[in-house]
Amino acid sequence: MAYVTVTDEAANLSDLTPQHQRVLDVCRAESAVTVGDVVVEVPYPLQVARILISDLIEKRALVHRLTVVVGEPPPTELLQKVQRALTNWDASDQPMADGESPRAC
């Protein structure tokens, strides 16, 4: 997972577009936010948000860091169950044998 943080250099940049400024505003809301959080908060498509973040990193207005998860990976059986559930997520809305809807969670 990648986190971004606003640097002191951001205050010295005067040539930012409104789109770049919007990304910075989202990043300033917390001490460090995930790239995913930024993408969700800005009104731009994923690829556009990623380019804006990259531009700001190049201008040294943002710094990024990766988080490494340490520990045991989940069991293969659990991953397979999740994969099957996601694959079947868009299954028809026909009732199941017991009358329940497949999306009744």
MDAnalysis code that builds the backbone (N, CA, C; Angstrom):
import MDAnalysis as mda
import numpy as np

u = mda.Universe.empty(315, n_residues=105, atom_resindex=np.repeat(np.arange(105), 3), trajectory=True)
u.add_TopologyAttr("name", ["N", "CA", "C"] * 105)
u.add_TopologyAttr("resid", np.arange(1, 106))
u.add_TopologyAttr("resname", ["MET", "ALA", "TYR", "VAL", "THR", "VAL", "THR", "ASP", "GLU", "ALA", "ALA", "ASN", "LEU", "SER", "ASP", "LEU", "THR", "PRO", "GLN", "HIS", "GLN", "ARG", "VAL", "LEU", "ASP", "VAL", "CYS", "ARG", "ALA", "GLU", "SER", "ALA", "VAL", "THR", "VAL", "GLY", "ASP", "VAL", "VAL", "VAL", "GLU", "VAL", "PRO", "TYR", "PRO", "LEU", "GLN", "VAL", "ALA", "ARG", "ILE", "LEU", "ILE", "SER", "ASP", "LEU", "ILE", "GLU", "LYS", "ARG", "ALA", "LEU", "VAL", "HIS", "ARG", "LEU", "THR", "VAL", "VAL", "VAL", "GLY", "GLU", "PRO", "PRO", "PRO", "THR", "GLU", "LEU", "LEU", "GLN", "LYS", "VAL", "GLN", "ARG", "ALA", "LEU", "THR", "ASN", "TRP", "ASP", "ALA", "SER", "ASP", "GLN", "PRO", "MET", "ALA", "ASP", "GLY", "GLU", "SER", "PRO", "ARG", "ALA", "CYS"])
u.atoms.positions = np.array([
    [0.852, -1.164, 0.000],
    [0.000, 0.000, 0.000],
    [0.900, 1.230, 0.000],
    [0.591, 2.185, -0.828],
    [1.402, 3.395, -0.945],
    [0.706, 4.555, -0.250],
    [1.477, 5.293, 0.520],
    [0.996, 6.495, 1.203],
    [1.670, 7.712, 0.605],
    [0.960, 8.841, 0.588],
    [1.552, 10.102, 0.149],
    [1.375, 11.136, 1.243],
    [2.371, 12.017, 1.348],
    [2.386, 13.073, 2.342],
    [2.816, 14.370, 1.675],
    [2.172, 15.454, 2.039],
    [2.521, 16.773, 1.500],
    [3.828, 17.238, 2.132],
    [4.707, 17.814, 1.324],
    [5.983, 18.330, 1.819],
    [5.914, 19.852, 1.956],
    [6.946, 20.427, 2.533],
    [7.041, 21.889, 2.640],
    [7.204, 22.545, 1.271],
    [7.731, 21.797, 0.302],
    [7.918, 22.325, -1.054],
    [6.596, 22.714, -1.710],
    [5.507, 22.085, -1.305],
    [4.203, 22.355, -1.919],
    [3.813, 23.820, -1.763],
    [4.191, 24.437, -0.663],
    [3.841, 25.839, -0.423],
    [4.573, 26.776, -1.388],
    [5.707, 26.342, -1.934],
    [6.508, 27.185, -2.816],
    [6.121, 27.079, -4.287],
    [5.196, 26.198, -4.610],
    [4.818, 25.998, -6.012],
    [3.653, 26.919, -6.372],
    [3.859, 27.725, -7.393],
    [2.797, 28.647, -7.806],
    [2.194, 28.275, -9.152],
    [2.773, 27.304, -9.828],
    [2.317, 26.949, -11.171],
    [1.438, 25.700, -11.203],
    [0.739, 25.427, -10.124],
    [-0.088, 24.228, -10.065],
    [-1.435, 24.461, -10.733],
    [-1.904, 23.445, -11.415],
    [-3.235, 23.510, -12.010],
    [-4.274, 23.306, -10.904],
    [-5.514, 23.652, -11.168],
    [-6.565, 23.382, -10.163],
    [-6.669, 21.895, -9.824],
    [-6.386, 21.027, -10.798],
    [-6.436, 19.591, -10.554],
    [-5.331, 19.153, -9.592],
    [-4.132, 19.684, -9.794],
    [-3.027, 19.382, -8.880],
    [-3.347, 19.916, -7.483],
    [-3.914, 21.102, -7.436],
    [-4.254, 21.707, -6.147],
    [-5.297, 20.863, -5.411],
    [-6.260, 20.311, -6.140],
    [-7.289, 19.464, -5.528],
    [-6.659, 18.235, -4.893],
    [-5.702, 17.620, -5.584],
    [-5.001, 16.453, -5.033],
    [-4.260, 16.846, -3.766],
    [-3.580, 17.980, -3.788],
    [-2.869, 18.443, -2.593],
    [-3.832, 18.686, -1.435],
    [-4.980, 19.272, -1.728],
    [-5.960, 19.524, -0.667],
    [-6.404, 18.227, -0.001],
    [-6.622, 17.210, -0.800],
    [-7.006, 15.910, -0.241],
    [-5.880, 15.357, 0.621],
    [-4.645, 15.506, 0.160],
    [-3.498, 14.985, 0.903],
    [-3.253, 15.756, 2.192],
    [-3.613, 17.019, 2.221],
    [-3.411, 17.826, 3.425],
    [-4.414, 17.485, 4.527],
    [-5.490, 16.831, 4.180],
    [-6.532, 16.528, 5.152],
    [-6.031, 15.607, 6.270],
    [-5.054, 14.793, 5.977],
    [-4.477, 13.859, 6.950],
    [-2.963, 13.988, 6.896],
    [-2.294, 13.443, 7.883],
    [-0.832, 13.514, 7.857],
    [-0.260, 12.637, 6.742],
    [-0.913, 11.530, 6.458],
    [-0.528, 10.670, 5.339],
    [-1.787, 9.949, 4.883],
    [-2.005, 9.920, 3.581],
    [-3.174, 9.245, 3.030],
    [-2.722, 8.228, 1.997],
    [-3.525, 7.222, 1.807],
    [-3.179, 6.237, 0.785],
    [-3.496, 6.806, -0.591],
    [-2.811, 6.294, -1.572],
    [-3.084, 6.696, -2.945],
    [-4.536, 6.352, -3.280],
    [-5.015, 5.239, -2.783],
    [-6.405, 4.849, -3.009],
    [-7.381, 5.860, -2.443],
    [-7.086, 6.395, -1.246],
    [-7.954, 7.414, -0.648],
    [-7.997, 8.668, -1.513],
    [-6.852, 9.045, -2.057],
    [-6.804, 10.226, -2.920],
    [-7.669, 9.997, -4.155],
    [-7.522, 8.831, -4.759],
    [-8.277, 8.521, -5.971],
    [-9.781, 8.564, -5.696],
    [-10.196, 8.094, -4.537],
    [-11.620, 8.100, -4.189],
    [-12.121, 9.521, -3.971],
    [-11.303, 10.380, -3.406],
    [-11.736, 11.729, -3.039],
    [-11.718, 12.740, -4.176],
    [-10.899, 12.522, -5.180],
    [-10.845, 13.493, -6.281],
    [-11.840, 13.091, -7.372],
    [-12.377, 14.065, -8.080],
    [-13.390, 13.743, -9.093],
    [-12.800, 13.401, -10.456],
    [-11.682, 12.686, -10.473],
    [-11.012, 12.369, -11.724],
    [-10.904, 10.857, -11.868],
    [-10.821, 10.375, -13.098],
    [-10.609, 8.938, -13.304],
    [-9.290, 8.483, -12.678],
    [-9.209, 7.197, -12.418],
    [-8.038, 6.611, -11.761],
    [-6.733, 7.008, -12.432],
    [-6.638, 6.850, -13.731],
    [-5.380, 7.148, -14.427],
    [-5.014, 8.621, -14.331],
    [-5.996, 9.495, -14.388],
    [-5.728, 10.933, -14.260],
    [-5.214, 11.239, -12.860],
    [-5.852, 10.670, -11.856],
    [-5.402, 10.890, -10.473],
    [-3.976, 10.390, -10.276],
    [-3.659, 9.244, -10.842],
    [-2.301, 8.710, -10.712],
    [-1.277, 9.621, -11.378],
    [-1.624, 10.179, -12.519],
    [-0.711, 11.100, -13.205],
    [-0.517, 12.366, -12.376],
    [-1.600, 12.898, -11.826],
    [-1.486, 14.098, -10.994],
    [-0.609, 13.845, -9.768],
    [-0.794, 12.696, -9.140],
    [0.036, 12.341, -7.984],
    [1.497, 12.220, -8.415],
    [1.738, 11.581, -9.544],
    [3.117, 11.439, -10.047],
    [3.749, 12.797, -10.334],
    [2.971, 13.687, -10.942],
    [3.476, 15.040, -11.205],
    [3.897, 15.721, -9.910],
    [3.064, 15.603, -8.882],
    [3.360, 16.260, -7.605],
    [4.559, 15.630, -6.907],
    [4.746, 14.334, -7.094],
    [5.939, 13.684, -6.541],
    [7.185, 14.205, -7.256],
    [7.108, 14.342, -8.584],
    [8.246, 14.873, -9.352],
    [8.576, 16.302, -8.952],
    [7.557, 17.084, -8.627],
    [7.778, 18.476, -8.206],
    [8.166, 18.574, -6.725],
    [8.246, 17.423, -6.080],
    [8.601, 17.319, -4.659],
    [7.559, 17.961, -3.738],
    [6.329, 18.070, -4.225],
    [5.236, 18.566, -3.389],
    [4.658, 17.431, -2.548],
    [4.841, 16.207, -3.026],
    [4.415, 15.011, -2.299],
    [5.590, 14.049, -2.198],
    [5.602, 13.285, -1.145],
    [6.514, 12.143, -1.041],
    [5.646, 10.915, -0.852],
    [6.139, 9.809, -1.330],
    [5.376, 8.574, -1.166],
    [6.249, 7.522, -0.504],
    [5.563, 6.610, 0.143],
    [6.266, 5.489, 0.765],
    [5.366, 4.272, 0.680],
    [5.982, 3.142, 0.596],
    [5.250, 1.885, 0.527],
    [5.224, 1.238, 1.895],
    [4.134, 0.596, 2.204],
    [4.006, -0.141, 3.457],
    [4.140, -1.617, 3.136],
    [4.981, -2.274, 3.875],
    [5.174, -3.706, 3.683],
    [4.431, -4.428, 4.796],
    [3.590, -5.370, 4.412],
    [2.851, -6.150, 5.388],
    [3.690, -7.367, 5.747],
    [3.940, -7.527, 7.034],
    [4.751, -8.636, 7.507],
    [3.828, -9.630, 8.196],
    [4.017, -10.856, 7.900],
    [3.199, -11.876, 8.540],
    [2.925, -13.013, 7.580],
    [2.143, -13.927, 8.067],
    [1.786, -15.088, 7.273],
    [0.734, -14.708, 6.232],
    [0.880, -15.211, 5.019],
    [-0.166, -14.978, 4.026],
    [-1.419, -15.754, 4.410],
    [-2.576, -15.312, 3.940],
    [-3.795, -16.044, 4.269],
    [-3.755, -17.441, 3.661],
    [-4.481, -18.369, 4.252],
    [-4.501, -19.727, 3.709],
    [-5.029, -19.741, 2.273],
    [-4.505, -20.640, 1.469],
    [-4.910, -20.759, 0.077],
    [-6.406, -21.010, -0.040],
    [-6.956, -21.816, 0.865],
    [-8.390, -22.117, 0.824],
    [-9.223, -20.843, 0.969],
    [-8.814, -19.955, 1.852],
    [-9.540, -18.707, 2.046],
    [-9.479, -17.853, 0.782],
    [-8.315, -17.755, 0.184],
    [-8.169, -16.978, -1.049],
    [-9.030, -17.556, -2.175],
    [-9.097, -18.874, -2.250],
    [-9.926, -19.503, -3.275],
    [-11.404, -19.212, -3.037],
    [-11.839, -19.226, -1.776],
    [-13.228, -18.910, -1.458],
    [-13.558, -17.464, -1.831],
    [-12.643, -16.557, -1.538],
    [-12.854, -15.149, -1.891],
    [-12.922, -14.995, -3.401],
    [-12.044, -15.672, -4.105],
    [-12.045, -15.598, -5.563],
    [-13.364, -16.113, -6.126],
    [-13.848, -17.245, -5.614],
    [-15.133, -17.781, -6.089],
    [-16.261, -16.807, -5.785],
    [-16.254, -16.215, -4.598],
    [-17.311, -15.267, -4.227],
    [-17.306, -14.058, -5.152],
    [-16.128, -13.539, -5.454],
    [-16.048, -12.385, -6.352],
    [-16.465, -12.750, -7.768],
    [-16.105, -13.947, -8.200],
    [-16.481, -14.391, -9.538],
    [-18.001, -14.519, -9.650],
    [-18.619, -14.984, -8.585],
    [-20.070, -15.197, -8.595],
    [-20.858, -13.979, -8.149],
    [-20.201, -12.886, -7.836],
    [-20.855, -11.691, -7.307],
    [-21.978, -11.203, -8.213],
    [-21.759, -11.274, -9.516],
    [-22.757, -10.795, -10.462],
    [-23.701, -11.913, -10.908],
    [-23.835, -12.948, -10.103],
    [-24.740, -14.041, -10.452],
    [-26.163, -13.505, -10.532],
    [-26.993, -14.249, -11.195],
    [-28.377, -13.795, -11.345],
    [-29.023, -13.644, -9.982],
    [-30.056, -12.848, -9.925],
    [-30.754, -12.590, -8.666],
    [-31.844, -13.618, -8.403],
    [-31.725, -14.765, -9.008],
    [-32.716, -15.803, -8.758],
    [-32.573, -16.292, -7.332],
    [-33.706, -16.581, -6.672],
    [-33.636, -17.057, -5.285],
    [-32.873, -18.375, -5.190],
    [-32.223, -18.555, -4.067],
    [-31.503, -19.791, -3.813],
    [-32.504, -20.858, -3.382],
    [-32.039, -22.066, -3.180],
    [-32.910, -23.182, -2.831],
    [-33.736, -22.904, -1.581],
    [-33.167, -22.208, -0.624],
    [-33.889, -21.938, 0.631],
    [-34.739, -20.657, 0.549],
    [-34.860, -20.069, -0.643],
    [-35.677, -18.890, -0.827],
    [-34.943, -17.585, -0.599],
    [-33.719, -17.653, -0.093],
    [-32.922, -16.446, 0.163],
    [-32.373, -15.899, -1.148],
    [-32.142, -14.609, -1.183],
    [-31.478, -13.983, -2.327],
    [-29.982, -14.218, -2.182],
    [-29.256, -14.429, -3.283],
    [-27.816, -14.661, -3.164],
    [-27.070, -13.439, -2.638],
    [-27.691, -12.265, -2.654],
    [-27.039, -11.045, -2.168],
    [-27.633, -10.564, -0.851],
    [-28.201, -11.439, -0.089],
    [-28.853, -11.044, 1.155],
    [-27.851, -10.986, 2.299],
    [-26.954, -10.013, 2.246],
    [-25.989, -9.888, 3.322],
    [-26.099, -8.539, 3.978],
])
